Amino acid sequence: MIFKVFYQDNKTEVPVREKTSAMYVQADAERDVRLKLKDRSINIEYIQKVDEAHHEYEKQNEDFKVLEI
């Protein structure tokens, strides 16, 4: 499955919507995503499971990359 992870780059700052970034991660469950990203210094705001229609839409973006950690 593919998950979209919304996060802030700095773990120590208060989250600000304008600074939110997103990445796509291949994992079996949300818990696996958190385990894969635990050693990164990011503040995870939300993890969203990407369904097939959403995945097809996002693949149209040339910057779309799925992290396989």
Summary of the structure (lengths in Angstrom):
residues: 69
radius of gyration: 12.2
end to end distance: 13.0
largest distance: 34.8
contacts: 152
relative contact order: 0.31
helix: 28%
strand: 32%
